Amino acid sequence: MSYRVLLTRSAERDLEEIYDYIAETDTQGNADHVLDKLMGVAETLATFPERGSYPKELLLLGIREYRQAHFKPYRLIYRVIGKQVLIYMIADGRRDMQTLLSRRMLGV
């Protein structure tokens, strides 16, 4: 079974910000590489969306609707709804993920 993978506008902005940051602080080649890898991880969710683990920060709050996939150090936070995989956030896992997830996913 194949799922349709969609990025929310927030996730698209996350990708743009990650790309721009790497291009500015490193090289455009490395930014291209990271973007390709992140999109590759997203594409694998079309076939195996349930493979992702639950974000521990959300599990602590009793929330099991979201999953995550990784391209270290980045985390793609997504939800499977029917035959769609909605990617809500792409973030550097070294950041304060509890705060990021609370703001983005819970509107806190």
Jmol script that loads the backbone (N, CA, C; Angstrom):
load data "model"
ATOM      1  N   MET A   1       0.845  -1.180   0.000  1.00  0.00           N
ATOM      2  CA  MET A   1       0.000   0.000   0.000  1.00  0.00           C
ATOM      3  C   MET A   1       0.889   1.241   0.000  1.00  0.00           C
ATOM      4  N   SER A   2       0.529   2.213  -0.802  1.00  0.00           N
ATOM      5  CA  SER A   2       1.315   3.433  -0.888  1.00  0.00           C
ATOM      6  C   SER A   2       0.530   4.597  -0.285  1.00  0.00           C
ATOM      7  N   TYR A   3       1.223   5.406   0.465  1.00  0.00           N
ATOM      8  CA  TYR A   3       0.641   6.571   1.110  1.00  0.00           C
ATOM      9  C   TYR A   3       1.092   7.831   0.374  1.00  0.00           C
ATOM     10  N   ARG A   4       0.283   8.846   0.446  1.00  0.00           N
ATOM     11  CA  ARG A   4       0.645  10.140  -0.127  1.00  0.00           C
ATOM     12  C   ARG A   4       1.315  10.964   0.974  1.00  0.00           C
ATOM     13  N   VAL A   5       2.521  11.430   0.708  1.00  0.00           N
ATOM     14  CA  VAL A   5       3.275  12.194   1.702  1.00  0.00           C
ATOM     15  C   VAL A   5       3.138  13.682   1.381  1.00  0.00           C
ATOM     16  N   LEU A   6       2.690  14.442   2.372  1.00  0.00           N
ATOM     17  CA  LEU A   6       2.481  15.873   2.207  1.00  0.00           C
ATOM     18  C   LEU A   6       3.218  16.636   3.305  1.00  0.00           C
ATOM     19  N   LEU A   7       3.771  17.762   2.935  1.00  0.00           N
ATOM     20  CA  LEU A   7       4.407  18.643   3.915  1.00  0.00           C
ATOM     21  C   LEU A   7       3.455  19.792   4.210  1.00  0.00           C
ATOM     22  N   THR A   8       3.271  20.092   5.486  1.00  0.00           N
ATOM     23  CA  THR A   8       2.496  21.268   5.846  1.00  0.00           C
ATOM     24  C   THR A   8       3.319  22.503   5.485  1.00  0.00           C
ATOM     25  N   ARG A   9       2.691  23.639   5.500  1.00  0.00           N
ATOM     26  CA  ARG A   9       3.432  24.883   5.220  1.00  0.00           C
ATOM     27  C   ARG A   9       4.537  25.102   6.245  1.00  0.00           C
ATOM     28  N   SER A  10       4.258  24.733   7.480  1.00  0.00           N
ATOM     29  CA  SER A  10       5.276  24.869   8.525  1.00  0.00           C
ATOM     30  C   SER A  10       6.492  23.997   8.218  1.00  0.00           C
ATOM     31  N   ALA A  11       6.249  22.774   7.767  1.00  0.00           N
ATOM     32  CA  ALA A  11       7.360  21.880   7.420  1.00  0.00           C
ATOM     33  C   ALA A  11       8.126  22.406   6.211  1.00  0.00           C
ATOM     34  N   GLU A  12       7.415  22.973   5.249  1.00  0.00           N
ATOM     35  CA  GLU A  12       8.093  23.573   4.095  1.00  0.00           C
ATOM     36  C   GLU A  12       8.990  24.720   4.541  1.00  0.00           C
ATOM     37  N   ARG A  13       8.488  25.545   5.450  1.00  0.00           N
ATOM     38  CA  ARG A  13       9.304  26.650   5.993  1.00  0.00           C
ATOM     39  C   ARG A  13      10.515  26.108   6.743  1.00  0.00           C
ATOM     40  N   ASP A  14      10.309  25.026   7.494  1.00  0.00           N
ATOM     41  CA  ASP A  14      11.426  24.402   8.202  1.00  0.00           C
ATOM     42  C   ASP A  14      12.520  24.000   7.220  1.00  0.00           C
ATOM     43  N   LEU A  15      12.126  23.357   6.125  1.00  0.00           N
ATOM     44  CA  LEU A  15      13.106  22.933   5.111  1.00  0.00           C
ATOM     45  C   LEU A  15      13.856  24.128   4.535  1.00  0.00           C
ATOM     46  N   GLU A  16      13.118  25.183   4.219  1.00  0.00           N
ATOM     47  CA  GLU A  16      13.751  26.389   3.670  1.00  0.00           C
ATOM     48  C   GLU A  16      14.745  26.984   4.659  1.00  0.00           C
ATOM     49  N   GLU A  17      14.363  27.043   5.922  1.00  0.00           N
ATOM     50  CA  GLU A  17      15.244  27.608   6.946  1.00  0.00           C
ATOM     51  C   GLU A  17      16.492  26.749   7.141  1.00  0.00           C
ATOM     52  N   ILE A  18      16.325  25.444   7.157  1.00  0.00           N
ATOM     53  CA  ILE A  18      17.470  24.540   7.294  1.00  0.00           C
ATOM     54  C   ILE A  18      18.410  24.720   6.110  1.00  0.00           C
ATOM     55  N   TYR A  19      17.839  24.729   4.916  1.00  0.00           N
ATOM     56  CA  TYR A  19      18.643  24.881   3.696  1.00  0.00           C
ATOM     57  C   TYR A  19      19.410  26.208   3.722  1.00  0.00           C
ATOM     58  N   ASP A  20      18.687  27.290   3.996  1.00  0.00           N
ATOM     59  CA  ASP A  20      19.321  28.618   4.005  1.00  0.00           C
ATOM     60  C   ASP A  20      20.434  28.695   5.043  1.00  0.00           C
ATOM     61  N   TYR A  21      20.198  28.146   6.214  1.00  0.00           N
ATOM     62  CA  TYR A  21      21.205  28.193   7.273  1.00  0.00           C
ATOM     63  C   TYR A  21      22.473  27.451   6.851  1.00  0.00           C
ATOM     64  N   ILE A  22      22.302  26.254   6.313  1.00  0.00           N
ATOM     65  CA  ILE A  22      23.478  25.479   5.901  1.00  0.00           C
ATOM     66  C   ILE A  22      24.191  26.158   4.747  1.00  0.00           C
ATOM     67  N   ALA A  23      23.431  26.693   3.787  1.00  0.00           N
ATOM     68  CA  ALA A  23      24.048  27.379   2.641  1.00  0.00           C
ATOM     69  C   ALA A  23      24.841  28.600   3.096  1.00  0.00           C
ATOM     70  N   GLU A  24      24.351  29.304   4.114  1.00  0.00           N
ATOM     71  CA  GLU A  24      25.028  30.507   4.608  1.00  0.00           C
ATOM     72  C   GLU A  24      26.225  30.181   5.489  1.00  0.00           C
ATOM     73  N   THR A  25      26.106  29.155   6.319  1.00  0.00           N
ATOM     74  CA  THR A  25      27.166  28.864   7.291  1.00  0.00           C
ATOM     75  C   THR A  25      28.152  27.805   6.824  1.00  0.00           C
ATOM     76  N   ASP A  26      27.796  27.069   5.778  1.00  0.00           N
ATOM     77  CA  ASP A  26      28.653  26.004   5.265  1.00  0.00           C
ATOM     78  C   ASP A  26      28.778  26.205   3.754  1.00  0.00           C
ATOM     79  N   THR A  27      28.224  25.283   2.979  1.00  0.00           N
ATOM     80  CA  THR A  27      28.258  25.434   1.525  1.00  0.00           C
ATOM     81  C   THR A  27      26.893  25.088   0.947  1.00  0.00           C
ATOM     82  N   GLN A  28      26.652  25.583  -0.248  1.00  0.00           N
ATOM     83  CA  GLN A  28      25.408  25.256  -0.919  1.00  0.00           C
ATOM     84  C   GLN A  28      25.367  23.764  -1.249  1.00  0.00           C
ATOM     85  N   GLY A  29      26.515  23.191  -1.536  1.00  0.00           N
ATOM     86  CA  GLY A  29      26.576  21.756  -1.807  1.00  0.00           C
ATOM     87  C   GLY A  29      26.114  20.932  -0.627  1.00  0.00           C
ATOM     88  N   ASN A  30      26.545  21.311   0.568  1.00  0.00           N
ATOM     89  CA  ASN A  30      26.103  20.600   1.773  1.00  0.00           C
ATOM     90  C   ASN A  30      24.620  20.841   2.042  1.00  0.00           C
ATOM     91  N   ALA A  31      24.160  22.049   1.750  1.00  0.00           N
ATOM     92  CA  ALA A  31      22.736  22.345   1.908  1.00  0.00           C
ATOM     93  C   ALA A  31      21.916  21.473   0.954  1.00  0.00           C
ATOM     94  N   ASP A  32      22.379  21.326  -0.278  1.00  0.00           N
ATOM     95  CA  ASP A  32      21.704  20.465  -1.252  1.00  0.00           C
ATOM     96  C   ASP A  32      21.679  19.019  -0.766  1.00  0.00           C
ATOM     97  N   HIS A  33      22.803  18.571  -0.218  1.00  0.00           N
ATOM     98  CA  HIS A  33      22.910  17.198   0.278  1.00  0.00           C
ATOM     99  C   HIS A  33      21.901  16.934   1.403  1.00  0.00           C
ATOM    100  N   VAL A  34      21.837  17.827   2.373  1.00  0.00           N
ATOM    101  CA  VAL A  34      20.918  17.665   3.500  1.00  0.00           C
ATOM    102  C   VAL A  34      19.471  17.701   3.005  1.00  0.00           C
ATOM    103  N   LEU A  35      19.163  18.621   2.099  1.00  0.00           N
ATOM    104  CA  LEU A  35      17.811  18.700   1.549  1.00  0.00           C
ATOM    105  C   LEU A  35      17.443  17.400   0.840  1.00  0.00           C
ATOM    106  N   ASP A  36      18.357  16.878   0.028  1.00  0.00           N
ATOM    107  CA  ASP A  36      18.110  15.607  -0.673  1.00  0.00           C
ATOM    108  C   ASP A  36      17.861  14.471   0.310  1.00  0.00           C
ATOM    109  N   LYS A  37      18.659  14.402   1.355  1.00  0.00           N
ATOM    110  CA  LYS A  37      18.508  13.329   2.345  1.00  0.00           C
ATOM    111  C   LYS A  37      17.185  13.451   3.098  1.00  0.00           C
ATOM    112  N   LEU A  38      16.828  14.676   3.496  1.00  0.00           N
ATOM    113  CA  LEU A  38      15.571  14.873   4.203  1.00  0.00           C
ATOM    114  C   LEU A  38      14.379  14.511   3.317  1.00  0.00           C
ATOM    115  N   MET A  39      14.434  14.885   2.051  1.00  0.00           N
ATOM    116  CA  MET A  39      13.353  14.538   1.137  1.00  0.00           C
ATOM    117  C   MET A  39      13.316  13.028   0.891  1.00  0.00           C
ATOM    118  N   GLY A  40      14.492  12.390   0.895  1.00  0.00           N
ATOM    119  CA  GLY A  40      14.549  10.935   0.751  1.00  0.00           C
ATOM    120  C   GLY A  40      13.878  10.229   1.921  1.00  0.00           C
ATOM    121  N   VAL A  41      14.120  10.721   3.125  1.00  0.00           N
ATOM    122  CA  VAL A  41      13.462  10.151   4.306  1.00  0.00           C
ATOM    123  C   VAL A  41      11.953  10.336   4.183  1.00  0.00           C
ATOM    124  N   ALA A  42      11.531  11.528   3.774  1.00  0.00           N
ATOM    125  CA  ALA A  42      10.095  11.790   3.610  1.00  0.00           C
ATOM    126  C   ALA A  42       9.489  10.829   2.592  1.00  0.00           C
ATOM    127  N   GLU A  43      10.186  10.585   1.514  1.00  0.00           N
ATOM    128  CA  GLU A  43       9.674   9.692   0.468  1.00  0.00           C
ATOM    129  C   GLU A  43       9.527   8.253   0.963  1.00  0.00           C
ATOM    130  N   THR A  44      10.407   7.819   1.855  1.00  0.00           N
ATOM    131  CA  THR A  44      10.288   6.446   2.369  1.00  0.00           C
ATOM    132  C   THR A  44       9.010   6.257   3.178  1.00  0.00           C
ATOM    133  N   LEU A  45       8.464   7.345   3.686  1.00  0.00           N
ATOM    134  CA  LEU A  45       7.230   7.249   4.475  1.00  0.00           C
ATOM    135  C   LEU A  45       6.033   6.862   3.617  1.00  0.00           C
ATOM    136  N   ALA A  46       6.149   7.014   2.300  1.00  0.00           N
ATOM    137  CA  ALA A  46       5.067   6.609   1.402  1.00  0.00           C
ATOM    138  C   ALA A  46       4.854   5.103   1.456  1.00  0.00           C
ATOM    139  N   THR A  47       5.902   4.371   1.764  1.00  0.00           N
ATOM    140  CA  THR A  47       5.822   2.919   1.799  1.00  0.00           C
ATOM    141  C   THR A  47       5.742   2.373   3.223  1.00  0.00           C
ATOM    142  N   PHE A  48       6.477   2.990   4.138  1.00  0.00           N
ATOM    143  CA  PHE A  48       6.563   2.473   5.507  1.00  0.00           C
ATOM    144  C   PHE A  48       6.295   3.561   6.557  1.00  0.00           C
ATOM    145  N   PRO A  49       5.102   4.141   6.574  1.00  0.00           N
ATOM    146  CA  PRO A  49       4.874   5.242   7.516  1.00  0.00           C
ATOM    147  C   PRO A  49       4.832   4.817   8.979  1.00  0.00           C
ATOM    148  N   GLU A  50       4.495   3.581   9.241  1.00  0.00           N
ATOM    149  CA  GLU A  50       4.382   3.134  10.628  1.00  0.00           C
ATOM    150  C   GLU A  50       5.733   2.785  11.246  1.00  0.00           C
ATOM    151  N   ARG A  51       6.803   2.874  10.460  1.00  0.00           N
ATOM    152  CA  ARG A  51       8.125   2.497  10.968  1.00  0.00           C
ATOM    153  C   ARG A  51       8.679   3.500  11.967  1.00  0.00           C
ATOM    154  N   GLY A  52       8.180   4.711  11.914  1.00  0.00           N
ATOM    155  CA  GLY A  52       8.710   5.746  12.784  1.00  0.00           C
ATOM    156  C   GLY A  52       8.334   5.550  14.238  1.00  0.00           C
ATOM    157  N   SER A  53       9.223   5.955  15.099  1.00  0.00           N
ATOM    158  CA  SER A  53       8.961   5.869  16.538  1.00  0.00           C
ATOM    159  C   SER A  53       8.111   7.058  16.976  1.00  0.00           C
ATOM    160  N   TYR A  54       7.574   6.953  18.185  1.00  0.00           N
ATOM    161  CA  TYR A  54       6.822   8.061  18.756  1.00  0.00           C
ATOM    162  C   TYR A  54       7.804   9.040  19.396  1.00  0.00           C
ATOM    163  N   PRO A  55       7.638  10.332  19.154  1.00  0.00           N
ATOM    164  CA  PRO A  55       8.518  11.307  19.817  1.00  0.00           C
ATOM    165  C   PRO A  55       8.351  11.214  21.339  1.00  0.00           C
ATOM    166  N   LYS A  56       9.453  11.016  22.027  1.00  0.00           N
ATOM    167  CA  LYS A  56       9.387  10.817  23.483  1.00  0.00           C
ATOM    168  C   LYS A  56       8.782  12.022  24.193  1.00  0.00           C
ATOM    169  N   GLU A  57       9.012  13.217  23.636  1.00  0.00           N
ATOM    170  CA  GLU A  57       8.471  14.429  24.256  1.00  0.00           C
ATOM    171  C   GLU A  57       6.943  14.423  24.239  1.00  0.00           C
ATOM    172  N   LEU A  58       6.351  13.843  23.195  1.00  0.00           N
ATOM    173  CA  LEU A  58       4.891  13.758  23.128  1.00  0.00           C
ATOM    174  C   LEU A  58       4.361  12.572  23.912  1.00  0.00           C
ATOM    175  N   LEU A  59       5.122  11.475  23.944  1.00  0.00           N
ATOM    176  CA  LEU A  59       4.712  10.322  24.744  1.00  0.00           C
ATOM    177  C   LEU A  59       4.576  10.699  26.213  1.00  0.00           C
ATOM    178  N   LEU A  60       5.475  11.556  26.694  1.00  0.00           N
ATOM    179  CA  LEU A  60       5.408  11.995  28.095  1.00  0.00           C
ATOM    180  C   LEU A  60       4.102  12.705  28.398  1.00  0.00           C
ATOM    181  N   LEU A  61       3.484  13.265  27.348  1.00  0.00           N
ATOM    182  CA  LEU A  61       2.206  13.954  27.505  1.00  0.00           C
ATOM    183  C   LEU A  61       1.029  13.041  27.163  1.00  0.00           C
ATOM    184  N   GLY A  62       1.320  11.764  26.879  1.00  0.00           N
ATOM    185  CA  GLY A  62       0.279  10.809  26.554  1.00  0.00           C
ATOM    186  C   GLY A  62      -0.213  10.897  25.112  1.00  0.00           C
ATOM    187  N   ILE A  63       0.551  11.547  24.244  1.00  0.00           N
ATOM    188  CA  ILE A  63       0.148  11.728  22.844  1.00  0.00           C
ATOM    189  C   ILE A  63       0.858  10.698  21.980  1.00  0.00           C
ATOM    190  N   ARG A  64       0.056   9.864  21.290  1.00  0.00           N
ATOM    191  CA  ARG A  64       0.605   8.807  20.443  1.00  0.00           C
ATOM    192  C   ARG A  64       0.136   8.930  18.997  1.00  0.00           C
ATOM    193  N   GLU A  65      -0.259  10.109  18.586  1.00  0.00           N
ATOM    194  CA  GLU A  65      -0.768  10.297  17.230  1.00  0.00           C
ATOM    195  C   GLU A  65       0.335  10.623  16.239  1.00  0.00           C
ATOM    196  N   TYR A  66       1.468  11.042  16.738  1.00  0.00           N
ATOM    197  CA  TYR A  66       2.553  11.493  15.873  1.00  0.00           C
ATOM    198  C   TYR A  66       3.720  10.521  15.939  1.00  0.00           C
ATOM    199  N   ARG A  67       4.440  10.469  14.842  1.00  0.00           N
ATOM    200  CA  ARG A  67       5.639   9.638  14.755  1.00  0.00           C
ATOM    201  C   ARG A  67       6.784  10.505  14.268  1.00  0.00           C
ATOM    202  N   GLN A  68       7.967   9.901  14.262  1.00  0.00           N
ATOM    203  CA  GLN A  68       9.126  10.642  13.782  1.00  0.00           C
ATOM    204  C   GLN A  68      10.025   9.732  12.957  1.00  0.00           C
ATOM    205  N   ALA A  69      10.685  10.365  11.999  1.00  0.00           N
ATOM    206  CA  ALA A  69      11.720   9.706  11.205  1.00  0.00           C
ATOM    207  C   ALA A  69      12.942  10.611  11.288  1.00  0.00           C
ATOM    208  N   HIS A  70      14.108  10.043  11.075  1.00  0.00           N
ATOM    209  CA  HIS A  70      15.349  10.792  11.295  1.00  0.00           C
ATOM    210  C   HIS A  70      16.265  10.811  10.080  1.00  0.00           C
ATOM    211  N   PHE A  71      16.933  11.924   9.921  1.00  0.00           N
ATOM    212  CA  PHE A  71      18.197  12.039   9.202  1.00  0.00           C
ATOM    213  C   PHE A  71      19.013  12.886  10.152  1.00  0.00           C
ATOM    214  N   LYS A  72      19.795  12.207  10.975  1.00  0.00           N
ATOM    215  CA  LYS A  72      20.490  12.843  12.096  1.00  0.00           C
ATOM    216  C   LYS A  72      21.245  14.079  11.649  1.00  0.00           C
ATOM    217  N   PRO A  73      21.112  15.143  12.398  1.00  0.00           N
ATOM    218  CA  PRO A  73      20.387  15.305  13.658  1.00  0.00           C
ATOM    219  C   PRO A  73      18.928  15.737  13.476  1.00  0.00           C
ATOM    220  N   TYR A  74      18.443  15.717  12.247  1.00  0.00           N
ATOM    221  CA  TYR A  74      17.105  16.228  11.980  1.00  0.00           C
ATOM    222  C   TYR A  74      16.018  15.194  12.249  1.00  0.00           C
ATOM    223  N   ARG A  75      14.891  15.709  12.700  1.00  0.00           N
ATOM    224  CA  ARG A  75      13.732  14.864  12.995  1.00  0.00           C
ATOM    225  C   ARG A  75      12.545  15.365  12.190  1.00  0.00           C
ATOM    226  N   LEU A  76      11.887  14.451  11.504  1.00  0.00           N
ATOM    227  CA  LEU A  76      10.664  14.751  10.774  1.00  0.00           C
ATOM    228  C   LEU A  76       9.511  14.240  11.630  1.00  0.00           C
ATOM    229  N   ILE A  77       8.641  15.131  12.041  1.00  0.00           N
ATOM    230  CA  ILE A  77       7.514  14.766  12.886  1.00  0.00           C
ATOM    231  C   ILE A  77       6.276  14.709  11.990  1.00  0.00           C
ATOM    232  N   TYR A  78       5.594  13.566  12.014  1.00  0.00           N
ATOM    233  CA  TYR A  78       4.485  13.372  11.087  1.00  0.00           C
ATOM    234  C   TYR A  78       3.349  12.591  11.728  1.00  0.00           C
ATOM    235  N   ARG A  79       2.261  12.550  10.986  1.00  0.00           N
ATOM    236  CA  ARG A  79       1.071  11.834  11.434  1.00  0.00           C
ATOM    237  C   ARG A  79       0.483  11.100  10.235  1.00  0.00           C
ATOM    238  N   VAL A  80       0.048   9.890  10.459  1.00  0.00           N
ATOM    239  CA  VAL A  80      -0.604   9.109   9.410  1.00  0.00           C
ATOM    240  C   VAL A  80      -2.108   9.268   9.579  1.00  0.00           C
ATOM    241  N   ILE A  81      -2.752   9.769   8.525  1.00  0.00           N
ATOM    242  CA  ILE A  81      -4.201   9.955   8.539  1.00  0.00           C
ATOM    243  C   ILE A  81      -4.745   9.304   7.269  1.00  0.00           C
ATOM    244  N   GLY A  82      -5.414   8.198   7.437  1.00  0.00           N
ATOM    245  CA  GLY A  82      -5.915   7.465   6.277  1.00  0.00           C
ATOM    246  C   GLY A  82      -4.756   7.006   5.416  1.00  0.00           C
ATOM    247  N   LYS A  83      -4.758   7.404   4.167  1.00  0.00           N
ATOM    248  CA  LYS A  83      -3.686   7.039   3.238  1.00  0.00           C
ATOM    249  C   LYS A  83      -2.723   8.197   3.015  1.00  0.00           C
ATOM    250  N   GLN A  84      -2.721   9.128   3.945  1.00  0.00           N
ATOM    251  CA  GLN A  84      -1.821  10.277   3.843  1.00  0.00           C
ATOM    252  C   GLN A  84      -0.865  10.327   5.029  1.00  0.00           C
ATOM    253  N   VAL A  85       0.328  10.785   4.730  1.00  0.00           N
ATOM    254  CA  VAL A  85       1.319  11.063   5.760  1.00  0.00           C
ATOM    255  C   VAL A  85       1.530  12.566   5.741  1.00  0.00           C
ATOM    256  N   LEU A  86       1.178  13.230   6.829  1.00  0.00           N
ATOM    257  CA  LEU A  86       1.346  14.674   6.924  1.00  0.00           C
ATOM    258  C   LEU A  86       2.566  14.976   7.777  1.00  0.00           C
ATOM    259  N   ILE A  87       3.552  15.620   7.163  1.00  0.00           N
ATOM    260  CA  ILE A  87       4.753  16.015   7.898  1.00  0.00           C
ATOM    261  C   ILE A  87       4.510  17.411   8.448  1.00  0.00           C
ATOM    262  N   TYR A  88       4.541  17.516   9.761  1.00  0.00           N
ATOM    263  CA  TYR A  88       4.228  18.763  10.437  1.00  0.00           C
ATOM    264  C   TYR A  88       5.458  19.607  10.760  1.00  0.00           C
ATOM    265  N   MET A  89       6.572  18.938  10.996  1.00  0.00           N
ATOM    266  CA  MET A  89       7.748  19.682  11.437  1.00  0.00           C
ATOM    267  C   MET A  89       9.005  18.938  11.036  1.00  0.00           C
ATOM    268  N   ILE A  90      10.022  19.709  10.662  1.00  0.00           N
ATOM    269  CA  ILE A  90      11.363  19.175  10.427  1.00  0.00           C
ATOM    270  C   ILE A  90      12.290  20.067  11.234  1.00  0.00           C
ATOM    271  N   ALA A  91      12.949  19.473  12.221  1.00  0.00           N
ATOM    272  CA  ALA A  91      13.741  20.283  13.144  1.00  0.00           C
ATOM    273  C   ALA A  91      15.036  19.586  13.510  1.00  0.00           C
ATOM    274  N   ASP A  92      16.003  20.397  13.862  1.00  0.00           N
ATOM    275  CA  ASP A  92      17.272  19.889  14.366  1.00  0.00           C
ATOM    276  C   ASP A  92      17.009  19.324  15.755  1.00  0.00           C
ATOM    277  N   GLY A  93      17.225  18.036  15.916  1.00  0.00           N
ATOM    278  CA  GLY A  93      16.954  17.364  17.180  1.00  0.00           C
ATOM    279  C   GLY A  93      17.809  17.830  18.336  1.00  0.00           C
ATOM    280  N   ARG A  94      18.827  18.626  18.072  1.00  0.00           N
ATOM    281  CA  ARG A  94      19.663  19.141  19.156  1.00  0.00           C
ATOM    282  C   ARG A  94      19.029  20.354  19.817  1.00  0.00           C
ATOM    283  N   ARG A  95      17.958  20.855  19.223  1.00  0.00           N
ATOM    284  CA  ARG A  95      17.253  21.991  19.811  1.00  0.00           C
ATOM    285  C   ARG A  95      16.350  21.510  20.946  1.00  0.00           C
ATOM    286  N   ASP A  96      15.729  22.438  21.630  1.00  0.00           N
ATOM    287  CA  ASP A  96      14.800  22.113  22.709  1.00  0.00           C
ATOM    288  C   ASP A  96      13.507  21.597  22.073  1.00  0.00           C
ATOM    289  N   MET A  97      13.465  20.288  21.836  1.00  0.00           N
ATOM    290  CA  MET A  97      12.339  19.697  21.130  1.00  0.00           C
ATOM    291  C   MET A  97      11.046  19.770  21.941  1.00  0.00           C
ATOM    292  N   GLN A  98      11.145  19.713  23.248  1.00  0.00           N
ATOM    293  CA  GLN A  98       9.938  19.798  24.078  1.00  0.00           C
ATOM    294  C   GLN A  98       9.208  21.107  23.799  1.00  0.00           C
ATOM    295  N   THR A  99       9.948  22.211  23.783  1.00  0.00           N
ATOM    296  CA  THR A  99       9.345  23.514  23.527  1.00  0.00           C
ATOM    297  C   THR A  99       8.845  23.615  22.096  1.00  0.00           C
ATOM    298  N   LEU A 100       9.660  23.163  21.137  1.00  0.00           N
ATOM    299  CA  LEU A 100       9.251  23.214  19.735  1.00  0.00           C
ATOM    300  C   LEU A 100       7.971  22.425  19.497  1.00  0.00           C
ATOM    301  N   LEU A 101       7.925  21.216  20.011  1.00  0.00           N
ATOM    302  CA  LEU A 101       6.742  20.379  19.821  1.00  0.00           C
ATOM    303  C   LEU A 101       5.530  20.961  20.530  1.00  0.00           C
ATOM    304  N   SER A 102       5.723  21.485  21.714  1.00  0.00           N
ATOM    305  CA  SER A 102       4.606  22.078  22.446  1.00  0.00           C
ATOM    306  C   SER A 102       4.019  23.258  21.676  1.00  0.00           C
ATOM    307  N   ARG A 103       4.885  24.099  21.160  1.00  0.00           N
ATOM    308  CA  ARG A 103       4.409  25.273  20.398  1.00  0.00           C
ATOM    309  C   ARG A 103       3.739  24.873  19.090  1.00  0.00           C
ATOM    310  N   ARG A 104       4.406  24.021  18.348  1.00  0.00           N
ATOM    311  CA  ARG A 104       3.934  23.691  17.004  1.00  0.00           C
ATOM    312  C   ARG A 104       2.770  22.720  17.014  1.00  0.00           C
ATOM    313  N   MET A 105       2.859  21.669  17.805  1.00  0.00           N
ATOM    314  CA  MET A 105       1.853  20.617  17.741  1.00  0.00           C
ATOM    315  C   MET A 105       0.670  20.862  18.676  1.00  0.00           C
ATOM    316  N   LEU A 106       0.944  21.510  19.783  1.00  0.00           N
ATOM    317  CA  LEU A 106      -0.117  21.692  20.786  1.00  0.00           C
ATOM    318  C   LEU A 106      -0.583  23.121  20.885  1.00  0.00           C
ATOM    319  N   GLY A 107       0.103  24.039  20.208  1.00  0.00           N
ATOM    320  CA  GLY A 107      -0.283  25.447  20.242  1.00  0.00           C
ATOM    321  C   GLY A 107      -0.104  26.085  21.604  1.00  0.00           C
ATOM    322  N   VAL A 108       0.851  25.539  22.378  1.00  0.00           N
ATOM    323  CA  VAL A 108       1.099  26.056  23.738  1.00  0.00           C
ATOM    324  C   VAL A 108       2.093  27.191  23.690  1.00  0.00           C
TER     325      VAL A 108
END
end "model"
wireframe off; spacefill off
backbone 0.3
color backbone group
